[in-house]
Protein backbone atom coordinates (compact mmCIF):
# COMPACT_ATOMS: atom_id res chain seq x y z
CA UNK A 1 0.00 0.00 0.00
CA UNK A 2 1.48 3.35 -1.02
CA UNK A 3 0.14 5.83 1.53
CA UNK A 4 1.36 9.39 1.34
CA UNK A 5 2.30 11.55 4.29
CA UNK A 6 1.62 15.26 4.00
CA UNK A 7 3.26 17.82 6.25
CA UNK A 8 0.78 20.43 7.54
CA UNK A 9 2.59 22.87 9.77
CA UNK A 10 4.19 20.78 12.51
CA UNK A 11 1.86 17.82 11.92
CA UNK A 12 2.31 14.83 9.63
CA UNK A 13 -0.96 13.58 8.14
CA UNK A 14 -1.27 10.17 6.52
CA UNK A 15 -3.33 10.38 3.31
CA UNK A 16 -5.39 7.27 2.59
CA UNK A 17 -7.36 6.95 -0.65
CA UNK A 18 -10.70 5.14 -0.90
CA UNK A 19 -8.98 2.23 -2.63
CA UNK A 20 -6.67 1.86 0.38
CA UNK A 21 -9.54 1.44 2.85
CA UNK A 22 -9.42 -2.32 3.00
CA UNK A 23 -10.36 -4.29 6.04
CA UNK A 24 -7.44 -6.64 5.41
CA UNK A 25 -4.98 -3.91 6.32
CA UNK A 26 -6.74 -3.35 9.63
CA UNK A 27 -7.16 0.35 8.91
CA UNK A 28 -10.87 0.58 9.68
CA UNK A 29 -13.61 -1.67 11.01
CA UNK A 30 -16.56 -2.96 9.00
CA UNK A 31 -18.85 -0.45 10.71
CA UNK A 32 -16.49 2.43 9.94
CA UNK A 33 -16.25 1.37 6.28
CA UNK A 34 -20.04 1.31 6.00
CA UNK A 35 -20.32 4.72 7.69
CA UNK A 36 -17.73 6.17 5.31
CA UNK A 37 -19.66 4.85 2.28
CA UNK A 38 -22.88 6.40 3.59
CA UNK A 39 -21.17 9.74 4.29
CA UNK A 40 -19.71 9.86 0.77
CA UNK A 41 -23.15 9.05 -0.69
CA UNK A 42 -24.78 11.78 1.42
CA UNK A 43 -22.28 14.41 0.24
CA UNK A 44 -22.73 13.40 -3.41
CA UNK A 45 -26.50 13.60 -2.97
CA UNK A 46 -26.29 17.06 -1.39
CA UNK A 47 -24.04 18.35 -4.20
CA UNK A 48 -26.38 16.89 -6.84
CA UNK A 49 -29.40 18.51 -5.16
CA UNK A 50 -27.63 21.89 -5.03
CA UNK A 51 -26.79 21.62 -8.74
CA UNK A 52 -30.41 20.83 -9.61
CA UNK A 53 -31.62 23.78 -7.52
CA UNK A 54 -29.06 26.11 -9.18
CA UNK A 55 -27.35 26.83 -5.86
CA UNK A 56 -23.62 27.54 -5.66
CA UNK A 57 -21.35 24.78 -4.41
CA UNK A 58 -18.43 25.51 -2.10
CA UNK A 59 -15.23 23.87 -3.30
CA UNK A 60 -11.51 24.04 -2.54
CA UNK A 61 -8.70 24.35 -5.11
CA UNK A 62 -5.73 22.35 -3.84
CA UNK A 63 -3.31 23.95 -6.30
CA UNK A 64 -4.08 27.56 -5.34
CA UNK A 65 -5.12 26.62 -1.77
CA UNK A 66 -8.20 28.83 -2.02
CA UNK A 67 -11.88 28.20 -1.42
CA UNK A 68 -14.36 29.19 -4.11
CA UNK A 69 -18.03 29.02 -5.04
CA UNK A 70 -18.98 27.23 -8.25
CA UNK A 71 -22.24 28.44 -9.78
CA UNK A 72 -24.65 26.49 -11.99
CA UNK A 73 -23.47 28.37 -15.11
CA UNK A 74 -19.91 27.15 -14.47
CA UNK A 75 -18.55 30.45 -13.22
CA UNK A 76 -16.48 30.53 -10.05
CA UNK A 77 -15.95 33.16 -7.39
CA UNK A 78 -12.99 32.86 -5.04
CA UNK A 79 -13.66 33.51 -1.36
CA UNK A 80 -11.39 35.97 0.46
TADANOR-V997308 format. One record per pair of residues at least 12 apart in sequence whose C-alpha atoms are under 10 Angstrom apart, sorted by sequence separation. I is the first residue (numbers start at 1). J is the second residue. If there is no record, write none. Layout:
i: (I:I)
j: (J:J)
This chain:
i: (3:4:21:56:57:58:66:67:68:2:3:4:56:57:58:66:67:2:3:55:56:57:66:1:2:18:21:55:56:57:55:56:3:54:55:56:59:61:1:2:18:54:56:58:60:1:18:51:53:54:56:57:58:59:60:51:52:56:58:59:50:51:56:58:50:51:1)
j: (15:16:33:68:69:70:78:79:80:15:16:17:69:70:71:79:80:16:17:69:70:71:80:16:17:33:36:70:71:72:71:72:20:71:72:73:76:78:19:20:36:72:74:76:78:20:37:70:72:73:75:76:77:78:79:71:72:76:78:79:71:72:77:79:72:73:25)
